[in-house]
């Protein structure tokens, strides 16, 4: 005799529903479908940028360079200057040296924010999760710009306060404070954003970083070796519109008597970055990932 088997437990049947006008059933998923928006892309890019080690390393080196060199320059000048010798100098200007070198770190981070995903193939996962490519580029740009601006502004303000306390120069005006902290921080954040866009166009980290370092240094270096009289106009233009000179304009320490002044460097960088962003968006929509 065979032993009677206990009845098998019954499982809940899936929610099959017949589609209107069709004899075949369809399945309705119990998982809610949420329409994605820019906020989701921003949350994703924020998670990426704060979780990768390159962000901590590059921003950490940036802070060390800006604060360390800025304070060291001010301390050296204070130790070797006599009373009243800095009466006409703007003490905020000594933060220029650290910010110029530190901008290389912001450039590197900007390139890695986009180009590194192409190198690892992670960009395919990103575009699968968010098929709207323009939204991905916009989210990366917003997150990076906010992070770069916040870190640069914090470092610039810290150096500015310390330099004013250490040096016996004149008290900076409100306009000088604004340009030497907020203005130059916006400029460097835009420079990093331009690097991010170039990384999206080139899709190669080393190549994009090399291009951006060349953009920063090459015009000034070339101008230094233009001795011919026929090249004087070109030399003058390279001096005026080189990035180191535009950074010095925020401290009223321009290398030339002509060229950009006041807030002009910021508007120039804004226009160049906007044009590059438009080109990167067009290429992103046309090319395969």
DRENDO-1510 file (C-alpha; in Angstrom, 1 decimal, always signed):
<recs>
REC; n; res; u; v; w
REC; 1; UNK; +0.0; +0.0; +0.0 .
REC; 2; UNK; +1.2; +3.4; -0.8 .
REC; 3; UNK; +1.4; +6.1; +1.9 .
REC; 4; UNK; -1.0; +9.0; +1.3 .
REC; 5; UNK; +0.9; +12.2; +0.5 .
REC; 6; UNK; +0.0; +15.4; +2.5 .
REC; 7; UNK; -1.6; +18.1; +0.4 .
REC; 8; UNK; +0.8; +20.6; -1.1 .
REC; 9; UNK; +0.5; +24.3; +0.1 .
REC; 10; UNK; -1.2; +26.5; -2.4 .
REC; 11; UNK; +0.8; +29.6; -3.5 .
REC; 12; UNK; -0.9; +32.8; -4.5 .
REC; 13; UNK; -1.4; +33.0; -8.2 .
REC; 14; UNK; +0.2; +36.0; -9.9 .
REC; 15; UNK; -2.0; +38.8; -10.8 .
REC; 16; UNK; -2.7; +37.9; -14.5 .
REC; 17; UNK; -5.1; +40.1; -16.3 .
REC; 18; UNK; -6.3; +39.8; -19.8 .
REC; 19; UNK; -5.6; +42.7; -22.0 .
REC; 20; UNK; -8.6; +44.3; -23.6 .
REC; 21; UNK; -9.3; +42.8; -27.0 .
REC; 22; UNK; -6.8; +40.0; -26.4 .
REC; 23; UNK; -7.2; +36.4; -25.4 .
REC; 24; UNK; -3.7; +36.3; -23.9 .
REC; 25; UNK; -3.2; +37.2; -20.2 .
REC; 26; UNK; -0.8; +40.0; -19.1 .
REC; 27; UNK; +1.1; +40.4; -15.8 .
REC; 28; UNK; +0.8; +43.5; -13.6 .
REC; 29; UNK; +3.9; +44.0; -11.5 .
REC; 30; UNK; +3.3; +44.8; -7.8 .
REC; 31; UNK; +6.4; +47.0; -7.9 .
REC; 32; UNK; +5.3; +50.7; -8.3 .
REC; 33; UNK; +6.5; +52.5; -11.4 .
REC; 34; UNK; +7.8; +56.0; -10.6 .
REC; 35; UNK; +8.4; +58.5; -13.3 .
REC; 36; UNK; +12.1; +59.6; -13.1 .
REC; 37; UNK; +13.2; +63.2; -13.0 .
REC; 38; UNK; +16.3; +65.4; -12.6 .
REC; 39; UNK; +16.2; +64.9; -8.8 .
REC; 40; UNK; +16.9; +61.2; -9.2 .
REC; 41; UNK; +19.8; +61.8; -11.5 .
REC; 42; UNK; +21.2; +64.4; -9.1 .
REC; 43; UNK; +21.0; +61.9; -6.2 .
REC; 44; UNK; +22.8; +59.3; -8.3 .
REC; 45; UNK; +25.6; +61.6; -9.3 .
REC; 46; UNK; +26.0; +62.9; -5.7 .
REC; 47; UNK; +26.4; +59.3; -4.5 .
REC; 48; UNK; +29.0; +58.7; -7.2 .
REC; 49; UNK; +31.1; +61.8; -6.5 .
REC; 50; UNK; +31.2; +61.4; -2.7 .
REC; 51; UNK; +31.9; +57.7; -2.7 .
REC; 52; UNK; +34.9; +57.4; -5.1 .
REC; 53; UNK; +38.3; +57.9; -3.6 .
REC; 54; UNK; +39.5; +60.3; -6.4 .
REC; 55; UNK; +37.2; +63.0; -5.0 .
REC; 56; UNK; +38.7; +62.9; -1.6 .
REC; 57; UNK; +42.2; +62.8; -2.9 .
REC; 58; UNK; +41.9; +65.6; -5.4 .
REC; 59; UNK; +39.9; +67.9; -3.1 .
REC; 60; UNK; +42.2; +67.1; -0.2 .
REC; 61; UNK; +45.3; +68.0; -2.2 .
REC; 62; UNK; +43.5; +71.2; -3.4 .
REC; 63; UNK; +42.8; +72.4; +0.1 .
REC; 64; UNK; +46.4; +71.7; +1.2 .
REC; 65; UNK; +47.8; +73.6; -1.8 .
REC; 66; UNK; +45.5; +76.6; -1.5 .
REC; 67; UNK; +45.7; +77.0; +2.3 .
REC; 68; UNK; +49.3; +75.9; +2.6 .
REC; 69; UNK; +50.8; +78.0; -0.2 .
REC; 70; UNK; +48.5; +81.0; +0.6 .
REC; 71; UNK; +49.5; +81.1; +4.2 .
REC; 72; UNK; +53.2; +80.4; +3.5 .
REC; 73; UNK; +53.4; +83.3; +1.0 .
REC; 74; UNK; +51.8; +85.7; +3.4 .
REC; 75; UNK; +54.0; +84.5; +6.3 .
REC; 76; UNK; +57.2; +84.9; +4.2 .
REC; 77; UNK; +56.2; +88.4; +3.1 .
REC; 78; UNK; +55.2; +89.4; +6.6 .
REC; 79; UNK; +58.6; +88.2; +8.0 .
REC; 80; UNK; +60.6; +90.1; +5.4 .
REC; 81; UNK; +58.7; +93.4; +5.2 .
REC; 82; UNK; +59.2; +96.5; +7.3 .
REC; 83; UNK; +56.4; +98.5; +9.0 .
REC; 84; UNK; +54.3; +100.3; +6.5 .
REC; 85; UNK; +55.9; +98.8; +3.4 .
REC; 86; UNK; +52.6; +97.0; +2.5 .
REC; 87; UNK; +50.4; +99.9; +3.1 .
REC; 88; UNK; +49.1; +100.0; -0.5 .
REC; 89; UNK; +49.0; +96.3; -1.1 .
REC; 90; UNK; +45.9; +94.1; -1.1 .
REC; 91; UNK; +46.6; +91.3; +1.3 .
REC; 92; UNK; +44.1; +89.1; -0.4 .
REC; 93; UNK; +46.4; +88.9; -3.5 .
REC; 94; UNK; +48.7; +86.4; -1.7 .
REC; 95; UNK; +46.0; +83.7; -2.1 .
REC; 96; UNK; +46.6; +83.8; -5.9 .
REC; 97; UNK; +49.5; +81.4; -5.8 .
REC; 98; UNK; +47.8; +78.6; -4.0 .
REC; 99; UNK; +44.6; +78.9; -6.1 .
REC; 100; UNK; +46.6; +78.8; -9.4 .
REC; 101; UNK; +48.2; +75.5; -8.5 .
REC; 102; UNK; +45.1; +74.2; -6.8 .
REC; 103; UNK; +43.1; +74.7; -10.0 .
REC; 104; UNK; +44.9; +71.8; -11.5 .
REC; 105; UNK; +43.2; +69.6; -8.9 .
REC; 106; UNK; +39.8; +70.9; -9.8 .
REC; 107; UNK; +40.6; +70.3; -13.5 .
REC; 108; UNK; +41.5; +66.7; -12.8 .
REC; 109; UNK; +38.4; +66.1; -10.8 .
REC; 110; UNK; +36.2; +67.6; -13.4 .
REC; 111; UNK; +37.7; +65.4; -16.1 .
REC; 112; UNK; +37.4; +62.2; -14.0 .
REC; 113; UNK; +33.7; +63.0; -13.2 .
REC; 114; UNK; +32.8; +62.1; -16.8 .
REC; 115; UNK; +35.8; +60.5; -18.6 .
REC; 116; UNK; +36.4; +57.8; -15.9 .
REC; 117; UNK; +33.0; +56.3; -16.6 .
REC; 118; UNK; +33.9; +55.8; -20.2 .
REC; 119; UNK; +37.2; +54.2; -19.2 .
REC; 120; UNK; +35.5; +51.7; -16.9 .
REC; 121; UNK; +32.4; +51.1; -19.0 .
REC; 122; UNK; +30.2; +52.3; -16.1 .
REC; 123; UNK; +28.7; +54.9; -18.5 .
REC; 124; UNK; +26.6; +52.1; -20.1 .
REC; 125; UNK; +25.0; +51.3; -16.7 .
REC; 126; UNK; +24.4; +55.1; -16.1 .
REC; 127; UNK; +22.7; +55.5; -19.5 .
REC; 128; UNK; +20.6; +52.4; -19.0 .
REC; 129; UNK; +19.4; +53.7; -15.7 .
REC; 130; UNK; +18.8; +57.2; -17.2 .
REC; 131; UNK; +18.3; +57.0; -21.0 .
REC; 132; UNK; +17.8; +60.8; -21.2 .
REC; 133; UNK; +21.5; +61.6; -21.9 .
REC; 134; UNK; +21.2; +65.3; -21.5 .
REC; 135; UNK; +19.8; +64.8; -18.0 .
REC; 136; UNK; +22.8; +62.8; -17.1 .
REC; 137; UNK; +25.3; +65.5; -18.3 .
REC; 138; UNK; +23.3; +68.2; -16.6 .
REC; 139; UNK; +23.2; +66.3; -13.3 .
REC; 140; UNK; +26.9; +65.7; -13.4 .
REC; 141; UNK; +27.5; +69.3; -14.1 .
REC; 142; UNK; +25.3; +70.6; -11.3 .
REC; 143; UNK; +26.7; +68.3; -8.6 .
REC; 144; UNK; +30.3; +68.9; -9.6 .
REC; 145; UNK; +29.9; +72.7; -9.8 .
REC; 146; UNK; +28.3; +72.9; -6.4 .
REC; 147; UNK; +31.0; +70.7; -4.8 .
REC; 148; UNK; +33.9; +72.6; -6.5 .
REC; 149; UNK; +32.5; +76.0; -5.7 .
REC; 150; UNK; +31.8; +75.1; -2.0 .
REC; 151; UNK; +35.3; +73.7; -1.5 .
REC; 152; UNK; +37.0; +76.6; -3.3 .
REC; 153; UNK; +35.1; +79.3; -1.5 .
REC; 154; UNK; +35.8; +77.7; +1.9 .
REC; 155; UNK; +39.5; +77.6; +1.2 .
REC; 156; UNK; +39.7; +81.1; -0.3 .
REC; 157; UNK; +37.8; +82.6; +2.6 .
REC; 158; UNK; +40.1; +80.9; +5.1 .
REC; 159; UNK; +43.2; +82.1; +3.4 .
REC; 160; UNK; +41.9; +85.6; +2.9 .
REC; 161; UNK; +41.0; +86.0; +6.6 .
REC; 162; UNK; +44.4; +84.6; +7.7 .
REC; 163; UNK; +46.3; +86.9; +5.2 .
REC; 164; UNK; +44.5; +90.0; +6.3 .
REC; 165; UNK; +45.3; +89.1; +10.0 .
REC; 166; UNK; +49.0; +88.4; +9.2 .
REC; 167; UNK; +49.8; +91.3; +6.9 .
REC; 168; UNK; +49.8; +95.0; +7.7 .
REC; 169; UNK; +48.4; +96.1; +4.3 .
REC; 170; UNK; +45.3; +98.2; +3.7 .
REC; 171; UNK; +41.9; +96.8; +4.6 .
REC; 172; UNK; +40.3; +95.3; +1.5 .
REC; 173; UNK; +37.1; +97.0; +0.3 .
REC; 174; UNK; +33.8; +95.1; +0.0 .
REC; 175; UNK; +34.2; +94.8; -3.7 .
REC; 176; UNK; +37.7; +93.3; -3.2 .
REC; 177; UNK; +36.5; +90.8; -0.7 .
REC; 178; UNK; +33.7; +89.7; -3.0 .
REC; 179; UNK; +36.0; +89.3; -6.0 .
REC; 180; UNK; +38.8; +87.7; -4.0 .
REC; 181; UNK; +36.5; +85.0; -2.5 .
REC; 182; UNK; +33.2; +84.5; -4.3 .
REC; 183; UNK; +34.4; +85.8; -7.8 .
REC; 184; UNK; +37.5; +83.7; -8.0 .
REC; 185; UNK; +35.7; +80.6; -6.6 .
REC; 186; UNK; +33.0; +80.9; -9.3 .
REC; 187; UNK; +35.8; +81.2; -11.9 .
REC; 188; UNK; +37.7; +78.1; -10.8 .
REC; 189; UNK; +34.4; +76.1; -10.5 .
REC; 190; UNK; +33.6; +77.1; -14.1 .
REC; 191; UNK; +37.1; +76.1; -15.1 .
REC; 192; UNK; +36.5; +72.7; -13.5 .
REC; 193; UNK; +33.1; +72.5; -15.2 .
REC; 194; UNK; +34.8; +73.2; -18.6 .
REC; 195; UNK; +37.1; +70.3; -17.8 .
REC; 196; UNK; +34.1; +68.0; -17.1 .
REC; 197; UNK; +32.6; +69.0; -20.5 .
REC; 198; UNK; +35.9; +68.4; -22.3 .
REC; 199; UNK; +36.1; +65.0; -20.6 .
REC; 200; UNK; +32.6; +64.2; -21.9 .
REC; 201; UNK; +33.8; +65.2; -25.4 .
REC; 202; UNK; +37.2; +63.4; -25.4 .
REC; 203; UNK; +36.1; +60.4; -23.4 .
REC; 204; UNK; +39.6; +59.8; -22.2 .
REC; 205; UNK; +40.9; +60.9; -18.9 .
REC; 206; UNK; +44.6; +61.4; -19.7 .
REC; 207; UNK; +43.9; +63.1; -22.9 .
REC; 208; UNK; +41.3; +65.5; -21.5 .
REC; 209; UNK; +43.5; +66.4; -18.5 .
REC; 210; UNK; +46.5; +67.1; -20.9 .
REC; 211; UNK; +44.3; +69.3; -23.0 .
REC; 212; UNK; +43.1; +71.3; -20.0 .
REC; 213; UNK; +46.5; +71.8; -18.5 .
REC; 214; UNK; +47.6; +73.0; -21.9 .
REC; 215; UNK; +44.7; +75.5; -22.0 .
REC; 216; UNK; +45.8; +76.8; -18.6 .
REC; 217; UNK; +49.6; +77.1; -19.1 .
REC; 218; UNK; +50.3; +77.1; -22.9 .
REC; 219; UNK; +49.2; +80.6; -23.8 .
REC; 220; UNK; +51.4; +82.2; -21.1 .
REC; 221; UNK; +54.4; +80.0; -21.9 .
REC; 222; UNK; +54.1; +80.7; -25.6 .
REC; 223; UNK; +53.8; +84.5; -25.0 .
REC; 224; UNK; +57.0; +84.5; -23.0 .
REC; 225; UNK; +59.0; +83.3; -26.0 .
REC; 226; UNK; +57.6; +85.6; -28.6 .
REC; 227; UNK; +60.4; +88.0; -29.2 .
REC; 228; UNK; +59.7; +89.0; -32.8 .
REC; 229; UNK; +58.2; +92.5; -33.4 .
REC; 230; UNK; +55.6; +91.0; -35.8 .
REC; 231; UNK; +54.2; +88.9; -33.0 .
REC; 232; UNK; +53.8; +91.6; -30.4 .
REC; 233; UNK; +50.0; +91.8; -30.9 .
REC; 234; UNK; +49.6; +88.1; -30.5 .
REC; 235; UNK; +51.9; +88.1; -27.5 .
REC; 236; UNK; +49.8; +90.8; -25.9 .
REC; 237; UNK; +46.6; +88.9; -26.5 .
REC; 238; UNK; +48.0; +85.7; -25.1 .
REC; 239; UNK; +49.1; +87.6; -21.9 .
REC; 240; UNK; +45.8; +89.3; -21.5 .
REC; 241; UNK; +43.6; +86.2; -22.0 .
REC; 242; UNK; +45.7; +83.6; -20.4 .
REC; 243; UNK; +44.0; +81.9; -17.4 .
REC; 244; UNK; +46.7; +82.9; -14.9 .
REC; 245; UNK; +46.3; +86.5; -15.9 .
REC; 246; UNK; +42.5; +86.3; -15.6 .
REC; 247; UNK; +42.8; +84.8; -12.1 .
REC; 248; UNK; +45.1; +87.7; -11.1 .
REC; 249; UNK; +42.4; +90.2; -12.4 .
REC; 250; UNK; +40.3; +89.2; -9.4 .
REC; 251; UNK; +43.0; +90.7; -7.2 .
REC; 252; UNK; +43.6; +93.7; -9.4 .
REC; 253; UNK; +47.0; +92.4; -10.2 .
REC; 254; UNK; +46.8; +92.0; -14.0 .
REC; 255; UNK; +50.0; +91.3; -15.9 .
REC; 256; UNK; +49.0; +93.9; -18.5 .
REC; 257; UNK; +47.4; +97.4; -18.5 .
REC; 258; UNK; +44.8; +96.3; -21.1 .
REC; 259; UNK; +42.5; +93.3; -21.5 .
REC; 260; UNK; +39.9; +91.9; -19.1 .
REC; 261; UNK; +39.2; +93.8; -15.9 .
REC; 262; UNK; +36.7; +93.7; -13.1 .
REC; 263; UNK; +34.4; +90.8; -13.5 .
REC; 264; UNK; +35.2; +90.3; -17.2 .
REC; 265; UNK; +37.1; +87.0; -16.7 .
REC; 266; UNK; +34.1; +85.4; -15.1 .
REC; 267; UNK; +31.8; +86.3; -18.1 .
REC; 268; UNK; +34.5; +85.1; -20.5 .
REC; 269; UNK; +34.8; +81.7; -18.8 .
REC; 270; UNK; +31.0; +81.5; -18.5 .
REC; 271; UNK; +30.6; +82.0; -22.3 .
REC; 272; UNK; +33.3; +79.5; -23.2 .
REC; 273; UNK; +31.9; +76.8; -20.8 .
REC; 274; UNK; +28.3; +77.3; -22.1 .
REC; 275; UNK; +29.5; +76.9; -25.7 .
REC; 276; UNK; +31.5; +73.8; -24.8 .
REC; 277; UNK; +28.5; +72.4; -22.9 .
REC; 278; UNK; +26.3; +72.8; -26.0 .
REC; 279; UNK; +28.8; +71.0; -28.1 .
REC; 280; UNK; +29.1; +68.2; -25.6 .
REC; 281; UNK; +25.3; +67.8; -25.4 .
REC; 282; UNK; +25.1; +67.6; -29.2 .
REC; 283; UNK; +27.8; +64.9; -29.4 .
REC; 284; UNK; +26.3; +63.0; -26.5 .
REC; 285; UNK; +23.0; +62.7; -28.3 .
REC; 286; UNK; +24.6; +61.6; -31.6 .
REC; 287; UNK; +27.3; +59.2; -30.5 .
REC; 288; UNK; +27.0; +55.7; -29.0 .
REC; 289; UNK; +28.1; +55.1; -25.5 .
</recs>
